[in-house]
Structures are given as structure tokens and as C-alpha cells.
Amino acid sequence: MSKLRIKECFKCSKQKDVMYRCRYDEIKDWVFLCRNCLKQIKNLFGNTYQYGGTWKSKKK
């Protein structure tokens, strides 16, 4: 039996199956963003945006 894994988007608070770990602007800690919020952040903070990996609710 697999454990249900849930993460919430740092920006919009929606729960998604796939999240993207990143940091940007003045945020020094890693945060998780959904795909839509990630696109917005990359456009707004392209010079400080740092990708940290993809998180998926279902492990292989």
C-alpha cells in the first residue's frame, strides 16, 4: 500500500501531482511551485530564479 504524498504550491496553495522545487528573488529557502506559478516566476525573476528539481506524487 503506497502512502499518499501531497504538496501545496507556495504561491497559489493548490495541490498538484507534480511540483517544481525552486528559489528566487529574496527567497533563500527552496519552495515548491505548480507549473503555472513556475512559468510566472521564471518570467518575473529570470535573473534570480534557480531550479532545484521536480517532485512527483507517484514514485516509480
N, C-alpha and C positions, 0 to 999 in steps of 0.2 A: 504494500500500500504506500503510495507516494504522498509526501507532505505537500499541502497547498502552499505555494510560495507567492506572496503578494508584495508589490512595491507600489508606492504612490509617487506621482510626478511632483517634483519640488515646486514647480511653477503653477500648474493648474490643478493639482491634487487629484487628478483622475488616475484610476488604476488600470494598467495595461499589461499585456503579456510580455512585451519587450520594452526594455528601458535602456537608456544610454547614459553611462557614467561620464560626467564631465565637471570641469570647473571653469569659471570665467569671471571677468571683471574683478571685484574686490573679494569674491568668494574663494577662500583658500581651501576649504574642505570639499571633498568630492560630493556631488549631488546627482540624483537620477532624474532624467527628463524623458518624457514621451517623445515620439517622433515629431509631432507638430511643434512642441515647445523647443526642441533641439534645433529645428530649422530657423526659428525666430532668433534664438540665442546666437547661432552661428552668423546670422546676418547682422545682428546688432553689435556683437562683441567678437568679431572675427580676429582681431589682433590679440585678444587675451584668452580666447576660447582654447581649451585643451581637452581632447578626447581621452577617456580612460577605460573604454571597453563597453561591450554590450552585455546586458543581463537579460536572461530569458527565464520565464516562469517554469518551463518544462526543460529539465536536463536530459541530455542524451543518454 
